[in-house]
Amino acid sequence: LQSGIGRVNYSAYDKYLLEINFRYDGSSKYLSGYQFGFFPSGAIGWRFSEEKFLETVIDKLKVSNGKLRFSYGTLGNNSGVGRYEQQETLAANNYLINGKIVKGFVNQKMVNRNLTWEESRVTNIGIDMGFFRNKLSFEIDYYDRLTSGMIRPSELSNLLTGAYTAPRRNIGDLRNRGIEGNFTWRDRKADFFYTINFNASYNRNVLEEWNQRLNRGWVFLNMPYQFLYTYEDIGIAQTWDDIYNATPQGASPGDILRKDLNGDGRIDGNDQKAYPNIQRNRPTTNFAMNATMAWRGFDIALLFQG
């Protein structure tokens, strides 16, 4: 891996902030012509709490700090590519020549000579605020991240048989959008210090491009990646009458009864449905609250999360 990295920072009047970054990365995992990628990023900030024309409003609202932020950046990823994936490797094989079996070599795979970096593009908008001499402070961020050119098996993998390996291509796009918030109150009363913090985040992803044909399941276009795809429950059977009145499904009292969504009189895979707001492998929402208190050498810390 060869990389060139640079950063430029500029600040004017302690109010206007600019940062520009760049990376130029080259990886020996790819073939010539596709080894290098240029990944720039930039951020601007405006400390509006320092502006003279906002002094009246800032004083009335007891604002001690105020900052708007905007950033856009790109980043490359080559971690999913094998060290010799782009090399034409050979495998041992037996041949029949003149009625005799002899050992030789055979091409093991095909190579996609255009394979290159996966790339992520992230847009972030944020605000930082402080009130009452920064006793109350919060940061809120909204982000939109598009990962494009995700490396996936090509269409040839449907056509090849045996040990021959099909090449992979840059064909997957996955978008993540979310919002994060962090809120803090800190104060002191004589010898008593305390801080209370609450933070929460919400994320939702959408699969925009993928490879090959997609069947029913947990991966589908314009849906969250790994969304929940399962049966709809109608409750727990309390009596045998509940079971007799439901679609036959081999249940006993105490079992969960499933709903016959397509009305064909039986429960099978055709009765499963998509839950686009639920992801199988992680929650969409996280939150936490922590507090610390101290008095004359004694302290206590509390943490709640979900």
BALOBA-1460 file (C-alpha; in Angstrom, 3 decimals):
// residues 306
<rec num="1" residu="l" x="0.000" y="0.000" z="0.000"/>
<rec num="2" residu="q" x="1.326" y="3.425" z="-0.989"/>
<rec num="3" residu="s" x="-0.417" y="6.565" z="0.231"/>
<rec num="4" residu="g" x="-0.003" y="10.291" z="0.103"/>
<rec num="5" residu="i" x="-1.953" y="12.214" z="2.733"/>
<rec num="6" residu="g" x="-2.353" y="15.966" z="3.189"/>
<rec num="7" residu="r" x="-4.349" y="18.455" z="5.248"/>
<rec num="8" residu="v" x="-4.862" y="22.209" z="5.109"/>
<rec num="9" residu="n" x="-6.546" y="24.186" z="7.910"/>
<rec num="10" residu="y" x="-7.586" y="27.835" z="7.739"/>
<rec num="11" residu="s" x="-9.250" y="30.002" z="10.371"/>
<rec num="12" residu="a" x="-10.409" y="33.604" z="9.937"/>
<rec num="13" residu="y" x="-11.277" y="35.842" z="12.896"/>
<rec num="14" residu="d" x="-11.902" y="32.725" z="15.008"/>
<rec num="15" residu="k" x="-15.313" y="32.527" z="13.277"/>
<rec num="16" residu="y" x="-14.844" y="30.991" z="9.835"/>
<rec num="17" residu="l" x="-13.166" y="27.604" z="9.694"/>
<rec num="18" residu="l" x="-12.017" y="25.557" z="6.709"/>
<rec num="19" residu="e" x="-10.330" y="22.170" z="6.528"/>
<rec num="20" residu="i" x="-9.327" y="20.312" z="3.352"/>
<rec num="21" residu="n" x="-7.967" y="16.761" z="3.363"/>
<rec num="22" residu="f" x="-6.825" y="14.452" z="0.610"/>
<rec num="23" residu="r" x="-5.615" y="10.889" z="0.264"/>
<rec num="24" residu="y" x="-4.057" y="9.305" z="-2.786"/>
<rec num="25" residu="d" x="-3.925" y="5.575" z="-2.141"/>
<rec num="26" residu="g" x="-2.468" y="2.806" z="-4.265"/>
<rec num="27" residu="s" x="-2.887" y="-0.905" z="-3.592"/>
<rec num="28" residu="s" x="-0.977" y="-3.838" z="-5.080"/>
<rec num="29" residu="k" x="-4.162" y="-5.929" z="-4.788"/>
<rec num="30" residu="y" x="-5.419" y="-4.354" z="-8.036"/>
<rec num="31" residu="l" x="-3.966" y="-4.402" z="-11.534"/>
<rec num="32" residu="s" x="-2.176" y="-1.557" z="-13.254"/>
<rec num="33" residu="g" x="-4.501" y="1.281" z="-14.204"/>
<rec num="34" residu="y" x="-6.879" y="0.593" z="-11.301"/>
<rec num="35" residu="q" x="-4.475" y="0.537" z="-8.360"/>
<rec num="36" residu="f" x="-4.768" y="4.198" z="-7.346"/>
<rec num="37" residu="g" x="-7.684" y="6.199" z="-6.021"/>
<rec num="38" residu="f" x="-7.994" y="9.871" z="-5.057"/>
<rec num="39" residu="f" x="-10.154" y="10.448" z="-1.971"/>
<rec num="40" residu="p" x="-10.575" y="14.108" z="-0.963"/>
<rec num="41" residu="s" x="-12.701" y="15.627" z="1.792"/>
<rec num="42" residu="g" x="-13.507" y="19.059" z="3.115"/>
<rec num="43" residu="a" x="-15.262" y="20.723" z="6.031"/>
<rec num="44" residu="i" x="-16.414" y="24.250" z="6.816"/>
<rec num="45" residu="g" x="-17.525" y="25.723" z="10.120"/>
<rec num="46" residu="w" x="-19.186" y="28.965" z="11.177"/>
<rec num="47" residu="r" x="-19.039" y="30.104" z="14.817"/>
<rec num="48" residu="f" x="-22.074" y="32.355" z="14.687"/>
<rec num="49" residu="s" x="-21.866" y="33.027" z="18.429"/>
<rec num="50" residu="e" x="-18.901" y="35.319" z="17.631"/>
<rec num="51" residu="e" x="-20.825" y="37.509" z="15.178"/>
<rec num="52" residu="k" x="-21.479" y="41.110" z="16.220"/>
<rec num="53" residu="f" x="-24.837" y="41.381" z="14.430"/>
<rec num="54" residu="l" x="-26.179" y="38.443" z="16.490"/>
<rec num="55" residu="e" x="-25.109" y="39.795" z="19.909"/>
<rec num="56" residu="t" x="-28.643" y="40.831" z="20.966"/>
<rec num="57" residu="v" x="-30.175" y="37.454" z="20.167"/>
<rec num="58" residu="i" x="-27.254" y="35.576" z="21.728"/>
<rec num="59" residu="d" x="-27.503" y="37.560" z="24.977"/>
<rec num="60" residu="k" x="-31.267" y="37.019" z="25.252"/>
<rec num="61" residu="l" x="-30.967" y="33.268" z="24.725"/>
<rec num="62" residu="k" x="-27.919" y="32.986" z="27.020"/>
<rec num="63" residu="v" x="-25.913" y="31.398" z="24.217"/>
<rec num="64" residu="s" x="-22.274" y="30.862" z="25.119"/>
<rec num="65" residu="n" x="-21.260" y="28.853" z="22.065"/>
<rec num="66" residu="g" x="-22.810" y="28.280" z="18.653"/>
<rec num="67" residu="k" x="-21.316" y="26.583" z="15.612"/>
<rec num="68" residu="l" x="-22.654" y="25.248" z="12.319"/>
<rec num="69" residu="r" x="-20.684" y="22.532" z="10.504"/>
<rec num="70" residu="f" x="-20.805" y="21.007" z="7.027"/>
<rec num="71" residu="s" x="-18.510" y="18.355" z="5.599"/>
<rec num="72" residu="y" x="-18.259" y="16.142" z="2.559"/>
<rec num="73" residu="g" x="-15.685" y="13.434" z="2.096"/>
<rec num="74" residu="t" x="-14.699" y="10.271" z="0.281"/>
<rec num="75" residu="l" x="-12.764" y="7.235" z="1.420"/>
<rec num="76" residu="g" x="-11.561" y="4.069" z="-0.318"/>
<rec num="77" residu="n" x="-11.693" y="0.498" z="0.947"/>
<rec num="78" residu="n" x="-9.714" y="-2.493" z="-0.301"/>
<rec num="79" residu="s" x="-10.030" y="-4.765" z="2.736"/>
<rec num="80" residu="g" x="-12.407" y="-7.202" z="1.028"/>
<rec num="81" residu="v" x="-9.985" y="-8.049" z="-1.783"/>
<rec num="82" residu="g" x="-7.637" y="-11.015" z="-1.492"/>
<rec num="83" residu="r" x="-3.915" y="-10.453" z="-1.869"/>
<rec num="84" residu="y" x="-3.758" y="-12.622" z="-5.009"/>
<rec num="85" residu="e" x="-7.370" y="-12.263" z="-6.185"/>
<rec num="86" residu="q" x="-6.236" y="-10.323" z="-9.272"/>
<rec num="87" residu="q" x="-3.453" y="-12.764" z="-10.146"/>
<rec num="88" residu="e" x="-4.027" y="-15.599" z="-12.641"/>
<rec num="89" residu="t" x="-3.197" y="-18.536" z="-10.411"/>
<rec num="90" residu="l" x="-2.794" y="-22.160" z="-11.488"/>
<rec num="91" residu="a" x="-3.967" y="-25.385" z="-9.907"/>
<rec num="92" residu="a" x="-2.616" y="-28.933" z="-10.307"/>
<rec num="93" residu="n" x="-4.620" y="-31.185" z="-12.612"/>
<rec num="94" residu="n" x="-4.380" y="-34.593" z="-14.319"/>
<rec num="95" residu="y" x="-4.378" y="-34.978" z="-18.119"/>
<rec num="96" residu="l" x="-4.853" y="-38.012" z="-20.331"/>
<rec num="97" residu="i" x="-2.182" y="-38.056" z="-23.084"/>
<rec num="98" residu="n" x="-1.753" y="-41.107" z="-25.330"/>
<rec num="99" residu="g" x="-3.603" y="-43.273" z="-22.844"/>
<rec num="100" residu="k" x="-1.415" y="-42.177" z="-19.937"/>
<rec num="101" residu="i" x="-2.323" y="-39.944" z="-17.012"/>
<rec num="102" residu="v" x="0.178" y="-37.116" z="-16.571"/>
<rec num="103" residu="k" x="0.215" y="-34.218" z="-14.154"/>
<rec num="104" residu="g" x="-0.029" y="-30.615" z="-15.269"/>
<rec num="105" residu="f" x="-1.567" y="-27.276" z="-14.432"/>
<rec num="106" residu="v" x="-4.808" y="-25.524" z="-15.302"/>
<rec num="107" residu="n" x="-6.063" y="-21.960" z="-14.948"/>
<rec num="108" residu="q" x="-7.948" y="-21.768" z="-11.663"/>
<rec num="109" residu="k" x="-10.003" y="-18.620" z="-12.182"/>
<rec num="110" residu="m" x="-10.936" y="-15.709" z="-14.396"/>
<rec num="111" residu="v" x="-9.767" y="-12.200" z="-13.543"/>
<rec num="112" residu="n" x="-11.772" y="-8.985" z="-13.846"/>
<rec num="113" residu="r" x="-9.029" y="-6.578" z="-14.853"/>
<rec num="114" residu="n" x="-11.218" y="-3.550" z="-14.033"/>
<rec num="115" residu="l" x="-11.678" y="-4.362" z="-10.340"/>
<rec num="116" residu="t" x="-10.871" y="-1.343" z="-8.170"/>
<rec num="117" residu="w" x="-11.523" y="0.406" z="-4.842"/>
<rec num="118" residu="e" x="-14.865" y="0.481" z="-3.074"/>
<rec num="119" residu="e" x="-15.683" y="4.112" z="-2.311"/>
<rec num="120" residu="s" x="-17.709" y="5.792" z="0.417"/>
<rec num="121" residu="r" x="-19.069" y="9.340" z="0.095"/>
<rec num="122" residu="v" x="-20.276" y="10.965" z="3.302"/>
<rec num="123" residu="t" x="-22.186" y="14.216" z="3.755"/>
<rec num="124" residu="n" x="-22.528" y="15.522" z="7.310"/>
<rec num="125" residu="i" x="-24.424" y="18.551" z="8.660"/>
<rec num="126" residu="g" x="-24.074" y="19.437" z="12.333"/>
<rec num="127" residu="i" x="-24.694" y="22.068" z="14.959"/>
<rec num="128" residu="d" x="-22.963" y="22.618" z="18.322"/>
<rec num="129" residu="m" x="-24.649" y="24.787" z="20.963"/>
<rec num="130" residu="g" x="-23.864" y="25.889" z="24.494"/>
<rec num="131" residu="f" x="-26.053" y="27.827" z="26.947"/>
<rec num="132" residu="f" x="-25.667" y="29.372" z="30.412"/>
<rec num="133" residu="r" x="-21.855" y="29.493" z="30.217"/>
<rec num="134" residu="n" x="-21.837" y="26.019" z="28.679"/>
<rec num="135" residu="k" x="-23.680" y="24.406" z="31.575"/>
<rec num="136" residu="l" x="-26.047" y="23.074" z="28.916"/>
<rec num="137" residu="s" x="-24.497" y="21.891" z="25.657"/>
<rec num="138" residu="f" x="-25.544" y="19.696" z="22.775"/>
<rec num="139" residu="e" x="-24.349" y="18.441" z="19.393"/>
<rec num="140" residu="i" x="-26.697" y="17.208" z="16.652"/>
<rec num="141" residu="d" x="-25.503" y="15.618" z="13.402"/>
<rec num="142" residu="y" x="-27.260" y="14.376" z="10.269"/>
<rec num="143" residu="y" x="-25.315" y="12.201" z="7.830"/>
<rec num="144" residu="d" x="-25.808" y="10.553" z="4.450"/>
<rec num="145" residu="r" x="-23.269" y="7.881" z="3.506"/>
<rec num="146" residu="l" x="-23.253" y="6.127" z="0.120"/>
<rec num="147" residu="t" x="-20.921" y="3.163" z="-0.288"/>
<rec num="148" residu="s" x="-20.600" y="2.504" z="-4.014"/>
<rec num="149" residu="g" x="-18.727" y="-0.047" z="-6.094"/>
<rec num="150" residu="m" x="-19.105" y="-2.723" z="-3.420"/>
<rec num="151" residu="i" x="-17.336" y="-5.849" z="-4.620"/>
<rec num="152" residu="r" x="-19.809" y="-8.634" z="-5.403"/>
<rec num="153" residu="p" x="-19.836" y="-11.858" z="-7.492"/>
<rec num="154" residu="s" x="-20.472" y="-11.191" z="-11.179"/>
<rec num="155" residu="e" x="-23.202" y="-12.697" z="-13.334"/>
<rec num="156" residu="l" x="-20.744" y="-15.362" z="-14.525"/>
<rec num="157" residu="s" x="-20.986" y="-17.099" z="-11.152"/>
<rec num="158" residu="n" x="-24.453" y="-18.346" z="-12.231"/>
<rec num="159" residu="l" x="-22.998" y="-20.007" z="-15.339"/>
<rec num="160" residu="l" x="-19.776" y="-21.626" z="-14.165"/>
<rec num="161" residu="t" x="-19.565" y="-25.104" z="-12.661"/>
<rec num="162" residu="g" x="-16.860" y="-27.088" z="-10.948"/>
<rec num="163" residu="a" x="-13.861" y="-25.497" z="-9.263"/>
<rec num="164" residu="y" x="-13.559" y="-22.618" z="-11.728"/>
<rec num="165" residu="t" x="-14.010" y="-19.280" z="-9.893"/>
<rec num="166" residu="a" x="-15.844" y="-16.368" z="-11.501"/>
<rec num="167" residu="p" x="-14.426" y="-12.843" z="-11.136"/>
<rec num="168" residu="r" x="-15.989" y="-10.258" z="-8.866"/>
<rec num="169" residu="r" x="-17.114" y="-6.762" z="-9.896"/>
<rec num="170" residu="n" x="-17.742" y="-3.319" z="-8.361"/>
<rec num="171" residu="i" x="-21.551" y="-3.441" z="-8.538"/>
<rec num="172" residu="g" x="-23.087" y="-2.911" z="-5.081"/>
<rec num="173" residu="d" x="-24.450" y="0.378" z="-3.660"/>
<rec num="174" residu="l" x="-25.580" y="0.770" z="-0.045"/>
<rec num="175" residu="r" x="-26.802" y="4.055" z="1.478"/>
<rec num="176" residu="n" x="-26.874" y="4.859" z="5.203"/>
<rec num="177" residu="r" x="-28.755" y="7.846" z="6.593"/>
<rec num="178" residu="g" x="-29.023" y="8.777" z="10.222"/>
<rec num="179" residu="i" x="-29.118" y="11.383" z="12.948"/>
<rec num="180" residu="e" x="-27.196" y="11.535" z="16.218"/>
<rec num="181" residu="g" x="-27.635" y="13.750" z="19.244"/>
<rec num="182" residu="n" x="-25.579" y="14.317" z="22.386"/>
<rec num="183" residu="f" x="-26.959" y="16.477" z="25.254"/>
<rec num="184" residu="t" x="-25.065" y="17.382" z="28.429"/>
<rec num="185" residu="w" x="-25.840" y="19.372" z="31.592"/>
<rec num="186" residu="r" x="-23.008" y="20.061" z="34.038"/>
<rec num="187" residu="d" x="-23.054" y="22.252" z="37.128"/>
<rec num="188" residu="r" x="-21.542" y="22.835" z="40.543"/>
<rec num="189" residu="k" x="-23.180" y="23.705" z="43.858"/>
<rec num="190" residu="a" x="-20.486" y="24.522" z="46.442"/>
<rec num="191" residu="d" x="-18.576" y="21.196" z="46.866"/>
<rec num="192" residu="f" x="-21.096" y="19.193" z="44.847"/>
<rec num="193" residu="f" x="-20.318" y="18.544" z="41.172"/>
<rec num="194" residu="y" x="-22.614" y="16.698" z="38.782"/>
<rec num="195" residu="t" x="-22.954" y="15.934" z="35.076"/>
<rec num="196" residu="i" x="-25.885" y="14.382" z="33.229"/>
<rec num="197" residu="n" x="-25.538" y="13.231" z="29.639"/>
<rec num="198" residu="f" x="-28.072" y="11.782" z="27.203"/>
<rec num="199" residu="n" x="-27.290" y="10.571" z="23.692"/>
<rec num="200" residu="a" x="-29.313" y="8.863" z="20.995"/>
<rec num="201" residu="s" x="-28.871" y="7.815" z="17.379"/>
<rec num="202" residu="y" x="-31.087" y="6.561" z="14.567"/>
<rec num="203" residu="n" x="-29.828" y="4.871" z="11.404"/>
<rec num="204" residu="r" x="-31.550" y="3.405" z="8.374"/>
<rec num="205" residu="n" x="-29.851" y="1.855" z="5.364"/>
<rec num="206" residu="v" x="-31.183" y="1.136" z="1.872"/>
<rec num="207" residu="l" x="-29.743" y="-1.289" z="-0.651"/>
<rec num="208" residu="e" x="-29.694" y="0.531" z="-4.012"/>
<rec num="209" residu="e" x="-27.697" y="-1.864" z="-6.231"/>
<rec num="210" residu="w" x="-26.738" y="-5.532" z="-5.864"/>
<rec num="211" residu="n" x="-25.727" y="-8.496" z="-7.953"/>
<rec num="212" residu="q" x="-27.543" y="-11.328" z="-9.679"/>
<rec num="213" residu="r" x="-31.189" y="-12.255" z="-9.233"/>
<rec num="214" residu="l" x="-32.750" y="-11.591" z="-5.838"/>
<rec num="215" residu="n" x="-35.328" y="-14.017" z="-4.441"/>
<rec num="216" residu="r" x="-37.570" y="-13.550" z="-1.424"/>
<rec num="217" residu="g" x="-35.514" y="-13.182" z="1.696"/>
<rec num="218" residu="w" x="-33.493" y="-10.675" z="3.681"/>
<rec num="219" residu="v" x="-31.770" y="-8.896" z="0.789"/>
<rec num="220" residu="f" x="-33.768" y="-6.886" z="-1.745"/>
<rec num="221" residu="l" x="-33.393" y="-3.638" z="-3.663"/>
<rec num="222" residu="n" x="-34.775" y="-0.426" z="-2.117"/>
<rec num="223" residu="m" x="-35.050" y="-2.191" z="1.246"/>
<rec num="224" residu="p" x="-32.759" y="-2.141" z="4.290"/>
<rec num="225" residu="y" x="-29.909" y="-4.636" z="4.035"/>
<rec num="226" residu="q" x="-30.776" y="-7.707" z="6.146"/>
<rec num="227" residu="f" x="-34.318" y="-6.516" z="6.938"/>
<rec num="228" residu="l" x="-36.664" y="-8.817" z="8.857"/>
<rec num="229" residu="y" x="-38.609" y="-11.211" z="6.612"/>
<rec num="230" residu="t" x="-40.774" y="-13.639" z="8.550"/>
<rec num="231" residu="y" x="-44.293" y="-14.709" z="9.502"/>
<rec num="232" residu="e" x="-46.903" y="-12.491" z="11.122"/>
<rec num="233" residu="d" x="-48.064" y="-13.787" z="14.509"/>
<rec num="234" residu="i" x="-51.686" y="-13.536" z="15.636"/>
<rec num="235" residu="g" x="-51.046" y="-14.441" z="19.273"/>
<rec num="236" residu="i" x="-50.492" y="-17.392" z="21.591"/>
<rec num="237" residu="a" x="-53.023" y="-20.231" z="21.518"/>
<rec num="238" residu="q" x="-54.743" y="-20.332" z="24.910"/>
<rec num="239" residu="t" x="-57.194" y="-23.177" z="24.241"/>
<rec num="240" residu="w" x="-57.873" y="-25.910" z="21.675"/>
<rec num="241" residu="d" x="-60.691" y="-23.737" z="20.332"/>
<rec num="242" residu="d" x="-58.094" y="-21.111" z="19.362"/>
<rec num="243" residu="i" x="-56.236" y="-23.769" z="17.398"/>
<rec num="244" residu="y" x="-59.375" y="-25.156" z="15.688"/>
<rec num="245" residu="n" x="-60.349" y="-21.603" z="14.603"/>
<rec num="246" residu="a" x="-56.893" y="-20.892" z="13.116"/>
<rec num="247" residu="t" x="-55.294" y="-22.158" z="9.924"/>
<rec num="248" residu="p" x="-53.915" y="-25.694" z="10.536"/>
<rec num="249" residu="q" x="-50.259" y="-25.471" z="11.536"/>
<rec num="250" residu="g" x="-49.614" y="-28.313" z="13.982"/>
<rec num="251" residu="a" x="-49.908" y="-26.109" z="17.065"/>
<rec num="252" residu="s" x="-50.858" y="-26.913" z="20.665"/>
<rec num="253" residu="p" x="-52.070" y="-24.613" z="23.467"/>
<rec num="254" residu="g" x="-49.172" y="-22.363" z="24.412"/>
<rec num="255" residu="d" x="-47.752" y="-22.195" z="20.863"/>
<rec num="256" residu="i" x="-47.577" y="-19.058" z="18.743"/>
<rec num="257" residu="l" x="-50.116" y="-19.031" z="15.912"/>
<rec num="258" residu="r" x="-49.163" y="-17.669" z="12.512"/>
<rec num="259" residu="k" x="-51.383" y="-15.715" z="10.155"/>
<rec num="260" residu="d" x="-52.397" y="-17.126" z="6.748"/>
<rec num="261" residu="l" x="-51.518" y="-13.996" z="4.769"/>
<rec num="262" residu="n" x="-52.397" y="-15.269" z="1.283"/>
<rec num="263" residu="g" x="-55.540" y="-17.116" z="2.439"/>
<rec num="264" residu="d" x="-54.714" y="-20.477" z="0.823"/>
<rec num="265" residu="g" x="-55.574" y="-22.472" z="3.957"/>
<rec num="266" residu="r" x="-52.018" y="-23.446" z="4.900"/>
<rec num="267" residu="i" x="-48.948" y="-21.913" z="6.479"/>
<rec num="268" residu="d" x="-45.816" y="-21.983" z="4.316"/>
<rec num="269" residu="g" x="-43.093" y="-19.685" z="2.989"/>
<rec num="270" residu="n" x="-45.628" y="-17.738" z="0.914"/>
<rec num="271" residu="d" x="-47.102" y="-16.351" z="4.151"/>
<rec num="272" residu="q" x="-43.943" y="-14.488" z="5.132"/>
<rec num="273" residu="k" x="-43.865" y="-10.702" z="4.932"/>
<rec num="274" residu="a" x="-41.272" y="-7.943" z="4.968"/>
<rec num="275" residu="y" x="-40.774" y="-5.660" z="7.967"/>
<rec num="276" residu="p" x="-38.851" y="-2.742" z="6.416"/>
<rec num="277" residu="n" x="-38.383" y="-0.889" z="9.710"/>
<rec num="278" residu="i" x="-36.669" y="-3.795" z="11.488"/>
<rec num="279" residu="q" x="-33.146" y="-5.032" z="10.750"/>
<rec num="280" residu="r" x="-32.090" y="-8.565" z="11.698"/>
<rec num="281" residu="n" x="-28.514" y="-7.918" z="12.791"/>
<rec num="282" residu="r" x="-28.708" y="-4.568" z="14.578"/>
<rec num="283" residu="p" x="-31.237" y="-2.074" z="15.959"/>
<rec num="284" residu="t" x="-32.068" y="1.128" z="14.120"/>
<rec num="285" residu="t" x="-32.097" y="3.151" z="17.345"/>
<rec num="286" residu="n" x="-29.596" y="3.333" z="20.200"/>
<rec num="287" residu="f" x="-29.749" y="5.537" z="23.275"/>
<rec num="288" residu="a" x="-27.942" y="5.986" z="26.571"/>
<rec num="289" residu="m" x="-27.889" y="8.162" z="29.662"/>
<rec num="290" residu="n" x="-25.022" y="8.535" z="32.100"/>
<rec num="291" residu="a" x="-24.517" y="10.668" z="35.169"/>
<rec num="292" residu="t" x="-21.616" y="11.417" z="37.465"/>
<rec num="293" residu="m" x="-21.714" y="13.103" z="40.866"/>
<rec num="294" residu="a" x="-18.912" y="14.037" z="43.260"/>
<rec num="295" residu="w" x="-18.835" y="15.552" z="46.754"/>
<rec num="296" residu="r" x="-15.744" y="15.992" z="48.935"/>
<rec num="297" residu="g" x="-13.863" y="12.981" z="47.612"/>
<rec num="298" residu="f" x="-16.900" y="10.717" z="47.156"/>
<rec num="299" residu="d" x="-18.181" y="10.040" z="43.660"/>
<rec num="300" residu="i" x="-20.771" y="7.904" z="41.917"/>
<rec num="301" residu="a" x="-21.372" y="7.054" z="38.255"/>
<rec num="302" residu="l" x="-24.548" y="5.718" z="36.610"/>
<rec num="303" residu="l" x="-25.044" y="4.354" z="33.101"/>
<rec num="304" residu="f" x="-28.228" y="3.261" z="31.320"/>
<rec num="305" residu="q" x="-28.294" y="2.160" z="27.695"/>
<rec num="306" residu="g" x="-30.635" y="0.463" z="25.262"/>
